[in-house]
Amino acid sequence: MKLPSGHFERLASEGVTRITPYPPGKPISELQREYGIDDIIKLASNENPLGPSPKAVEACQQHLAELEIYPDGNGYELKQALAKKHNVEIGCITLGNGSNDILEFVARVFLSPGHNAVFSQHAFAVYPLVTMATGADLHEAGANSADSAMPFGHNLENMRQQVDEQTRVVFIANPNNPTGTWLSAASLRTFIDDLPDHVIVVLDEAYVEYVQEADYPDSLNWLADYSNLIITRTFSKVYGLAGLRIGYSLSHPELAGLMNRVRQPFNTNTLAQAGALAALADDDHLTKSVESNRIGLEQVSAAFQRAGIEYIPSVGNFISFKTELAGSQVYEGLLREGVIIRPISNYGLADYLRVTIGSEDQNARFLKALQTVTGLTL
């Protein structure tokens, strides 16, 4: 049967038809095919330039001969290690195929047509995606102005104004991707205290390990005070395990129990669990990764300052910037120099680009390429 164009979209749920798929960073292989370039660096997806812990790699290798066996569907050993590290009960932990998986669990459990989720302008693109998929409404709060102390960051007053009787979830990225801005403990706690009890607070801390600000919240200590708080974290960033897709959340056991009802069986694979367990125990690699990022952030931001490039101060492992040239022109020019970064116009930041902080050599190559494309002295 040959059906007319658009037939299946008419059959799909209304929420799904509103979705524009998430655009990932351009893969190296794609640039090789397009431009015939071989010497390429990718600074588009906030990956750890040091790679994973050698202990994590070894742990994965030890399980390669067992791939015919299903993984532990409960992730018991990894949960035990996380519970010990964060000083929580094992029942507080939910494992996900990356922390994005957790965001989808939250949406499936708490959102439905007639309800809404609140999130900030310029916040992580997955929040509206998981919300729309459930048929719930989007309440986007205006972000801070460009000249504020946290340019384009979350404005908690505006977010509170978007909360109403039908709000079920508030998504907060701290620090936020792609702006790299963050919220202090005092301001965030005041915000949560003021929310009604029918609202679930999702605190997305994908980049938490990189933050070194004195008044950044120690949110784990808040779990005892806020039964409606879900903290999401990932092994994709500082732990360097993005290719394995493994993340988790910490919450009240009742919330974890509800999310586990919609979690797919065996959603985290054997290698992911083994790699994460080993990475969690390698404090030396974690320390080196954080220090490498601190040095790299200083390297790139100092070059931007010298050249007069406008940028958003960041506490993550990335930094967003713009030049006088159109963002698309800079992006394409860098691609031809073999450097992949990330356009973020889809986040409502026209002409801004986001670059991942790489190794010292990768950062230097990016800056050299940017100088070639823009004519600025970096």
Buried (B, 14 or more C-beta within 10 A) or exposed (E): EEEEEEEEEEEEEEBEEBBEEEEEBBBBEEBBEEEEBEEBBBBBBBBBBBEBBEBBBEBBEEBEEEEEEEBBEEBEEBBEBBBEEBEBEBBBBBBBBBBBBBBBBBBBBBBEEEBBBBBBBBBBBBBBBBBBBBBBBBBBBBBBEEEEEBBBBBBBEBBBEBBEEEBBBBBBBBBBBBBBBBBBBEBBBEBBEEBEEEBBBBBBBBBBBBBEEEEBBEBBEBBEEBEBBBBBBBBBBBBBBBEBBBBBBBBBBEBBEBBBEEBEEBBBBBBBBBBBBBBBBBEEBBEBBBEBBBBBBEBBBEBBEEBEBBBBBBBBBBBBBBBEBEBEEBBEBBBBBBBBBBBBBEBEBEBBBBBBBBBEEBBBBBBBBBBBBBEBEB
